[in-house]
């Protein structure tokens, strides 16, 4: 029988030529990612230090923001209190009803009071408004007499007399002469002339005190927080070191327990394999020889019918011996390494010969020797599963098992193929093979090794399985 086609890259379900098979890939040769090892002590300490620095940076940013807001609130309270004192002690006593009428003498007198007793207190601008939005006084003469619409806060201050202070962005039209001074503090409160006319007294103060207060607050808070964080980090280092010691001890304990479990399992499998080999296998071999001898005796006596029956029984016993030997490979895989793939694959094929199925086994020992123990076990298991399918479903007369080089895939240089001439199956059911439990197990095992597993079949033309194996872990 011609060898199966080489394992070459091909899209699933793509037919490049009518004489070429249609392949369905069950494992694509990509090994799963390994569990990363536990980080070293040095790495853990570096990560802890970086985390502490990140927390410190967040604290610095948060402290700066909080200090700025707190400083602004404190300075606004101070400015509001100072403005209230100026309004009550300086501005309101200096007000004259003639100022509202535009009297120059009243204006000069009030201007002298403002410049001598108000402006020196860190005030950038002074305005005096009527309730209709007219500026009746300002230390900036260009504003006097101009009319602007009072905003909601200013109207509320007049309606509900109180001192209102805020940081302003100077975006109103009335602020055309203050914009060059940057951000300012704005304070306004109502005052009354001697005849009871209500006016709005407004001043603008420098924002620099807010920045100075914020820096002082930040310096104090940041110092305390930085010291606390550093102290916490120093205290955490021995705690982390102790935790790492315990983690290492627990990891070593788990590894030791796992090794013990593996060793115990290996000892138990070795014992079972030895009991099977020295007991039932040897008994069946002896029985096979005895039955074969009895068949020869009956044949010599001329009872050919009975001899044929006994010979068939002997073949069945020998097939059972081969099945048990194959089972021993699964129970105790070390036997595979000792006997080699050629012998174990021949043991797998022997029961089929007893069923009238011709099996050819062709193993390149030099190529097989390049495989790791895990890869050899996978090849044995895939071959066994394929032969079981041949017996159960294929109705085949001939099976070929080959293990040799795979020149078409350098990443998977070893190729195992199992080809039968049975009834095959419809390619349309290929996608459903992945749901079969045995196929899924083989696909998972192939994925673990990083092997490629695929199958091709046509109804009436048999089935071909191919397993391409890597040799990175070869001994």
C-alpha positions as CSV (number, residue, x, y, z in Angstrom):
1,X,0.0,0.0,0.0
2,X,1.3,3.4,-0.9
3,X,2.4,5.6,2.1
4,X,0.0,8.3,3.3
5,X,0.6,11.8,2.0
6,X,3.1,13.9,4.0
7,X,1.8,16.2,6.7
8,X,1.9,19.6,5.0
9,X,0.1,22.8,6.0
10,X,-3.4,22.8,4.7
11,X,-6.6,24.6,5.7
12,X,-9.2,22.4,7.3
13,X,-11.7,21.4,4.7
14,X,-9.7,22.6,1.8
15,X,-9.3,20.2,-1.2
16,X,-6.3,21.2,-3.3
17,X,-6.7,18.3,-5.8
18,X,-9.4,15.7,-6.3
19,X,-6.9,12.9,-5.5
20,X,-5.7,14.4,-2.3
21,X,-7.4,13.7,1.0
22,X,-9.5,16.1,3.1
23,X,-7.9,16.6,6.5
24,X,-9.5,17.6,9.8
25,X,-7.0,18.9,12.4
26,X,-7.7,17.9,16.0
27,X,-4.6,19.3,17.5
28,X,-2.6,22.1,15.8
29,X,0.8,21.6,17.5
30,X,0.6,24.7,19.7
31,X,1.6,23.7,23.2
32,X,-0.4,25.3,26.0
33,X,1.3,28.0,28.0
34,X,3.0,26.8,31.2
35,X,2.2,28.0,34.7
36,X,4.7,30.7,35.5
37,X,7.1,30.0,38.3
38,X,6.8,31.7,41.7
39,X,8.6,35.1,41.7
40,X,11.9,35.4,43.5
41,X,12.4,37.2,46.7
42,X,14.3,40.0,45.0
43,X,11.5,40.4,42.5
44,X,8.9,40.5,45.2
45,X,10.8,43.1,47.1
46,X,11.3,45.2,44.0
47,X,7.5,44.9,43.3
48,X,6.8,45.9,46.9
49,X,9.1,49.0,46.6
50,X,7.5,50.0,43.2
51,X,4.1,49.6,44.7
52,X,5.1,51.8,47.7
53,X,6.5,54.4,45.3
54,X,3.2,54.3,43.3
55,X,1.2,54.7,46.5
56,X,3.5,57.6,47.5
57,X,3.0,59.3,44.1
58,X,-0.8,58.9,44.5
59,X,-0.6,60.3,48.0
60,X,1.5,63.3,46.8
61,X,-1.0,64.0,44.0
62,X,-4.0,63.5,46.4
63,X,-2.4,65.6,49.1
64,X,-1.6,68.4,46.6
65,X,-5.2,68.5,45.5
66,X,-6.6,68.3,49.0
67,X,-4.2,71.0,50.2
68,X,-5.1,73.3,47.4
69,X,-8.8,72.9,48.0
70,X,-8.4,73.3,51.8
71,X,-6.0,76.3,51.4
72,X,-8.5,78.0,49.0
73,X,-11.3,77.5,51.5
74,X,-9.3,78.9,54.4
75,X,-8.0,81.9,52.4
76,X,-11.5,82.7,51.1
77,X,-12.8,82.6,54.7
78,X,-10.0,85.0,55.8
79,X,-10.6,87.3,52.8
80,X,-14.4,87.3,53.4
81,X,-13.8,88.1,57.1
82,X,-11.4,90.9,56.3
83,X,-13.7,92.3,53.6
84,X,-16.6,92.2,56.0
85,X,-14.6,94.3,58.5
86,X,-13.5,96.7,55.7
87,X,-17.2,97.1,54.6
88,X,-18.5,97.7,58.1
89,X,-15.6,99.8,59.5
90,X,-14.3,101.7,56.4
91,X,-16.7,101.6,53.4
92,X,-20.1,102.1,54.9
93,X,-19.1,105.0,57.2
94,X,-17.5,106.7,54.2
95,X,-20.5,106.4,51.9
96,X,-22.3,109.6,50.9
97,X,-25.6,109.8,49.1
98,X,-24.1,112.4,46.8
99,X,-21.8,109.7,45.4
100,X,-24.8,108.2,43.7
101,X,-25.5,111.5,42.1
102,X,-22.0,111.7,40.6
103,X,-20.8,114.6,42.9
104,X,-17.1,115.0,42.2
105,X,-16.2,116.0,45.8
106,X,-18.0,113.0,47.2
107,X,-16.3,110.8,44.7
108,X,-12.8,112.2,45.5
109,X,-13.4,111.8,49.3
110,X,-14.5,108.2,48.9
111,X,-11.7,107.4,46.5
112,X,-9.1,108.7,49.1
113,X,-10.6,106.5,51.7
114,X,-10.4,103.4,49.4
115,X,-6.9,104.1,48.3
116,X,-5.6,104.8,51.8
117,X,-7.4,102.2,53.8
118,X,-8.7,99.4,51.5
119,X,-6.2,98.9,48.6
120,X,-3.2,98.5,50.9
121,X,-4.8,95.3,52.3
122,X,-3.9,93.2,49.3
123,X,-6.8,94.4,47.2
124,X,-6.4,94.5,43.4
125,X,-9.7,96.1,42.4
126,X,-12.7,97.8,44.2
127,X,-16.1,98.3,42.7
128,X,-19.3,99.7,44.1
129,X,-22.6,98.7,42.3
130,X,-26.1,99.8,42.4
131,X,-28.8,97.2,42.3
132,X,-29.5,97.9,38.6
133,X,-25.9,96.9,37.7
134,X,-24.4,100.4,37.4
135,X,-20.8,100.9,38.7
136,X,-20.9,104.1,40.8
137,X,-17.3,103.8,42.0
138,X,-14.2,101.9,41.1
139,X,-10.5,102.5,41.6
140,X,-10.3,102.0,37.8
141,X,-11.9,105.2,36.6
142,X,-12.8,103.7,33.2
143,X,-15.4,101.5,34.8
144,X,-17.3,104.3,36.6
145,X,-20.7,104.8,35.1
146,X,-20.8,101.6,33.1
147,X,-23.7,99.3,33.3
148,X,-23.5,95.5,33.4
149,X,-26.0,92.7,34.2
150,X,-25.5,91.4,37.7
151,X,-25.2,87.6,37.9
152,X,-27.2,85.3,40.0
153,X,-24.8,85.2,43.0
154,X,-24.6,89.0,43.1
155,X,-28.4,89.3,43.1
156,X,-28.7,86.7,45.8
157,X,-26.2,88.5,47.9
158,X,-28.3,91.7,47.6
159,X,-31.5,89.9,48.3
160,X,-30.1,87.9,51.2
161,X,-27.4,90.2,52.7
162,X,-24.2,88.2,53.4
163,X,-20.6,88.1,52.5
164,X,-19.8,86.0,49.4
165,X,-16.3,84.9,48.5
166,X,-15.0,82.7,45.6
167,X,-12.1,82.2,43.2
168,X,-13.0,83.8,39.9
169,X,-11.7,83.0,36.4
170,X,-12.4,86.7,35.3
171,X,-14.5,85.6,32.3
172,X,-17.3,88.3,32.7
173,X,-17.3,91.4,30.6
174,X,-16.8,93.6,33.6
175,X,-13.4,92.0,34.2
176,X,-11.7,93.5,31.2
177,X,-9.2,95.4,33.4
178,X,-8.4,92.5,35.8
179,X,-7.6,89.7,33.3
180,X,-3.9,90.5,33.2
181,X,-3.6,89.8,36.9
182,X,-4.4,86.1,36.5
183,X,-6.6,84.2,38.8
184,X,-8.1,86.4,41.6
185,X,-10.3,86.0,44.7
186,X,-13.6,87.8,44.4
187,X,-15.6,89.0,47.5
188,X,-18.8,91.0,47.6
189,X,-21.3,92.0,50.2
190,X,-24.1,94.6,50.5
191,X,-23.6,98.0,52.1
192,X,-26.0,100.9,52.6
193,X,-25.8,104.7,52.1
194,X,-26.9,107.0,55.0
195,X,-30.4,107.3,53.4
196,X,-30.7,103.4,53.2
197,X,-29.9,102.9,49.5
198,X,-28.5,99.3,49.1
199,X,-25.2,99.0,47.1
200,X,-23.0,96.0,46.3
201,X,-19.4,96.4,47.6
202,X,-17.0,94.1,45.5
203,X,-13.3,93.6,45.9
204,X,-10.7,91.4,44.1
205,X,-7.8,90.0,46.0
206,X,-4.5,88.3,45.0
207,X,-4.6,84.5,44.6
208,X,-1.0,84.1,45.7
209,X,-1.9,83.6,49.4
210,X,-3.9,80.5,48.4
211,X,-0.8,79.0,46.7
212,X,1.4,79.9,49.7
213,X,-1.1,78.3,52.2
214,X,-1.5,75.3,49.9
215,X,2.2,74.7,49.9
216,X,2.5,75.0,53.6
217,X,-0.4,72.6,54.1
218,X,1.0,70.1,51.5
219,X,4.5,70.3,53.1
220,X,3.0,69.4,56.5
221,X,0.7,66.7,55.2
222,X,3.2,65.2,52.8
223,X,5.9,65.1,55.4
224,X,3.6,63.2,57.8
225,X,2.3,60.8,55.1
226,X,5.7,60.2,53.6
227,X,7.1,59.4,57.0
228,X,4.2,57.1,57.7
229,X,4.6,55.3,54.4
230,X,8.3,54.8,54.8
231,X,7.8,53.5,58.3
232,X,5.1,51.1,57.0
233,X,7.4,50.0,54.2
234,X,10.2,49.3,56.6
235,X,7.8,47.3,58.9
236,X,6.4,45.4,55.9
237,X,9.8,44.2,54.7
238,X,10.3,41.7,57.5
239,X,6.7,40.6,57.3
240,X,7.0,40.0,53.6
241,X,10.3,38.2,54.1
242,X,8.5,35.9,56.6
243,X,5.6,35.4,54.3
244,X,8.0,34.5,51.5
245,X,9.8,32.0,53.8
246,X,6.4,30.4,54.5
247,X,5.5,30.4,50.8
248,X,8.7,28.7,49.9
249,X,8.3,26.1,52.6
250,X,4.7,25.4,51.5
251,X,5.8,25.2,47.9
252,X,8.6,22.7,48.8
253,X,6.2,20.7,50.9
254,X,3.7,20.6,48.0
255,X,6.4,19.5,45.6
256,X,7.6,16.8,48.1
257,X,4.1,15.5,48.5
258,X,3.6,15.5,44.8
259,X,6.8,13.6,44.3
260,X,5.8,11.1,47.0
261,X,2.4,10.6,45.3
262,X,4.1,10.1,41.9
263,X,6.6,7.7,43.4
264,X,3.8,5.8,45.2
265,X,1.8,5.6,42.0
266,X,4.8,4.4,40.1
267,X,5.6,1.7,42.7
268,X,1.9,0.6,42.6
269,X,1.8,0.5,38.9
270,X,5.1,-1.3,38.8
271,X,3.8,-3.9,41.3
272,X,0.6,-4.4,39.3
273,X,2.5,-4.7,36.0
274,X,4.9,-7.2,37.6
275,X,2.0,-9.2,39.0
276,X,0.3,-9.2,35.6
277,X,3.5,-10.1,33.7
278,X,4.6,-12.8,36.1
279,X,1.1,-14.2,36.7
280,X,-1.6,-14.0,34.1
281,X,0.7,-13.3,31.2
282,X,3.0,-16.2,31.9
283,X,0.0,-18.4,32.6
284,X,-1.6,-17.5,29.3
285,X,1.7,-18.0,27.4
286,X,2.0,-21.5,29.0
287,X,-1.7,-22.1,28.2
288,X,-1.1,-21.0,24.6
289,X,1.8,-23.4,24.2
290,X,-0.1,-26.2,25.8
291,X,-3.2,-25.6,23.6
292,X,-0.9,-25.4,20.5
293,X,0.7,-28.7,21.5
294,X,-2.8,-30.3,21.9
295,X,-3.7,-29.1,18.5
296,X,-0.7,-30.8,17.0
297,X,-1.5,-34.0,18.8
298,X,-5.1,-33.9,17.5
299,X,-3.9,-33.1,14.0
300,X,-1.4,-36.0,14.1
301,X,-4.3,-38.3,15.2
302,X,-6.3,-37.2,12.1
303,X,-8.9,-35.2,14.0
304,X,-8.4,-32.1,11.9
305,X,-11.7,-30.4,12.8
306,X,-10.9,-30.5,16.5
307,X,-7.3,-29.5,15.8
308,X,-8.5,-26.4,13.9
309,X,-10.8,-25.5,16.8
310,X,-8.0,-25.9,19.3
311,X,-5.6,-23.9,17.0
312,X,-8.2,-21.1,16.9
313,X,-8.4,-21.1,20.7
314,X,-4.6,-20.9,20.9
315,X,-4.6,-17.9,18.6
316,X,-7.2,-16.3,20.8
317,X,-5.0,-16.9,23.9
318,X,-2.0,-15.4,22.1
319,X,-4.1,-12.3,21.2
320,X,-5.1,-12.0,24.8
321,X,-1.4,-12.1,25.8
322,X,-0.7,-9.3,23.3
323,X,-3.5,-7.3,24.7
324,X,-2.2,-7.7,28.2
325,X,1.3,-6.7,27.1
326,X,-0.3,-3.6,25.5
327,X,-2.1,-2.9,28.7
328,X,1.2,-3.2,30.6
329,X,2.6,-0.4,28.6
330,X,-0.2,1.9,29.8
331,X,0.1,0.7,33.4
332,X,3.9,0.9,33.5
333,X,5.2,3.2,30.6
334,X,8.8,2.3,31.5
335,X,8.3,-0.9,29.6
336,X,7.8,1.2,26.5
337,X,11.2,2.8,27.0
338,X,12.8,-0.7,27.6
339,X,11.1,-2.5,24.7
340,X,10.9,0.3,22.2
341,X,8.1,1.5,19.9
342,X,8.7,-1.2,17.3
343,X,8.0,-4.0,19.8
344,X,5.1,-2.4,21.5
345,X,3.4,-1.4,18.2
346,X,3.9,-5.0,17.0
347,X,2.2,-6.1,20.2
348,X,-0.7,-3.8,19.4
349,X,-1.0,-5.2,15.9
350,X,-0.9,-8.9,17.0
351,X,-4.6,-9.2,18.2
352,X,-5.7,-7.9,14.8
353,X,-3.9,-10.7,13.0
354,X,-6.0,-13.2,15.1
355,X,-9.1,-11.5,13.6
356,X,-7.9,-11.9,10.1
357,X,-6.7,-8.4,9.6
358,X,-3.3,-8.0,8.0
359,X,-1.1,-5.4,9.8
360,X,2.2,-4.0,8.6
361,X,4.3,-2.2,11.2
362,X,7.2,-0.1,9.9
363,X,9.1,1.8,12.6
364,X,12.4,3.7,12.0
365,X,14.2,3.0,15.2
366,X,16.6,5.9,14.7
367,X,13.7,8.3,14.3
368,X,11.8,6.8,17.3
369,X,14.9,7.2,19.5
370,X,14.7,11.0,19.0
371,X,11.3,11.1,20.8
372,X,10.9,11.9,24.4
373,X,9.2,9.3,26.7
374,X,6.1,11.4,26.7
375,X,6.0,11.6,22.9
376,X,6.6,7.8,22.6
377,X,3.7,7.2,25.0
378,X,1.5,9.5,23.0
379,X,2.4,7.7,19.7
380,X,1.7,4.3,21.4
381,X,-1.7,5.5,22.7
382,X,-2.8,7.1,19.4
383,X,-1.8,3.9,17.5
384,X,-3.8,1.8,20.0
385,X,-6.9,4.0,19.7
386,X,-6.7,3.9,15.9
387,X,-6.4,0.1,15.9
388,X,-9.4,-0.2,18.3
389,X,-11.4,1.9,15.9
390,X,-10.3,-0.4,13.1
391,X,-11.6,-3.5,15.0
392,X,-14.8,-1.9,16.0
393,X,-15.9,0.2,13.0
394,X,-13.6,-0.1,10.0
395,X,-14.3,-3.6,8.6
396,X,-10.8,-3.4,7.2
397,X,-8.6,-6.2,5.7
398,X,-5.3,-4.4,5.9
399,X,-3.7,-1.8,8.2
400,X,-0.4,0.0,7.9
401,X,1.4,1.6,10.8
402,X,4.5,3.7,10.0
403,X,6.7,5.8,12.1
404,X,9.4,7.8,10.3
405,X,10.8,11.2,9.4
406,X,8.5,14.1,8.4
407,X,10.5,16.3,6.1
408,X,7.6,18.6,5.4
409,X,7.4,20.1,8.9
410,X,10.7,20.9,10.6
411,X,8.9,21.8,13.9
412,X,7.4,18.2,14.0
413,X,10.1,16.0,12.4
414,X,8.6,12.7,13.4
415,X,5.4,11.3,11.7
416,X,3.3,8.4,12.9
417,X,0.6,7.3,10.4
418,X,-2.1,4.6,10.8
419,X,-3.9,3.8,7.5
420,X,-6.6,1.2,6.9
421,X,-8.5,0.1,3.9
422,X,-11.9,-0.1,5.7
423,X,-15.2,1.4,4.9
424,X,-14.2,4.8,6.0
425,X,-16.8,7.5,6.7
426,X,-18.4,10.5,5.2
427,X,-16.1,13.6,5.5
428,X,-19.1,15.6,6.5
429,X,-19.0,14.0,10.0
430,X,-15.4,15.0,10.5
431,X,-16.2,18.1,12.6
432,X,-18.3,15.9,14.9
433,X,-15.3,13.7,15.8
434,X,-14.1,16.4,18.2
435,X,-17.0,15.7,20.4
436,X,-16.0,12.0,20.8
437,X,-14.5,11.4,24.2
438,X,-11.6,9.2,23.0
439,X,-10.8,11.6,20.2
440,X,-11.0,14.6,22.6
441,X,-8.6,12.8,25.0
442,X,-6.1,12.2,22.2
443,X,-6.4,15.8,21.0
444,X,-5.7,17.1,24.6
445,X,-2.7,14.8,25.0
446,X,-1.3,15.9,21.6
447,X,-1.8,19.5,22.6
448,X,0.1,19.0,25.8
449,X,3.1,17.6,23.9
450,X,2.8,20.2,21.1
451,X,2.0,17.6,18.5
452,X,-0.2,17.8,15.4
453,X,-3.1,15.3,15.2
454,X,-5.3,15.0,12.1
455,X,-7.5,12.5,10.3
456,X,-8.8,12.0,6.8
457,X,-11.4,9.6,5.5
458,X,-13.7,8.9,2.6
459,X,-16.5,6.4,2.5
460,X,-15.3,3.3,0.8
461,X,-11.6,4.5,0.8
462,X,-10.5,3.9,4.4
463,X,-9.2,6.2,7.1
464,X,-5.8,7.7,7.7
465,X,-4.6,9.1,11.0
466,X,-1.4,11.2,11.2
467,X,0.4,12.3,14.4
468,X,3.4,14.7,13.9
469,X,5.6,14.9,16.9
470,X,8.2,17.4,18.0
471,X,11.7,16.3,19.3
472,X,12.5,19.3,21.5
473,X,12.4,17.2,24.6
474,X,14.2,14.2,23.1
475,X,16.6,12.5,25.5
